[in-house]
Amino acid sequence: MENDPFKQIQKQIDELKRQLDEKDEKIVDLDGQIIELTSYINMLNERFSGHSDEMNQLFDANPSQKRGIYARDSIVYSVDTEELK
């Protein structure tokens, strides 16, 4: 009996379970990506907001003579020589 309705229903149930498992795996993968991106965004936010505060404090301490060497994202700028190194 190839057209047994119970076997057809069982096949449909098995296919739906397989699809559900695939979607669950995608959700877990996306959740992991969201966590990674959130961590990266938080790191960038801390890095740049903290950097700005430090620079503002340095400049506020002596606004007439902004000199020294500051590094930001692997670019070094010396105010005294006005060169990029």
DANORLIN-V91209 format. One record per helix or strand of 2 or more residues. SS is the DSSP state (hx for helix, st for strand). FROM is the first residue (numbers start at 1). TO is the last residue. If there is no record, write none. Layout:
ss->{SS | SS}
from->{FROM | FROM}
to->{TO | TO}
This chain:
ss->{hx | st | st | st}
from->{5 | 69 | 75 | 83}
to->{61 | 72 | 78 | 84}
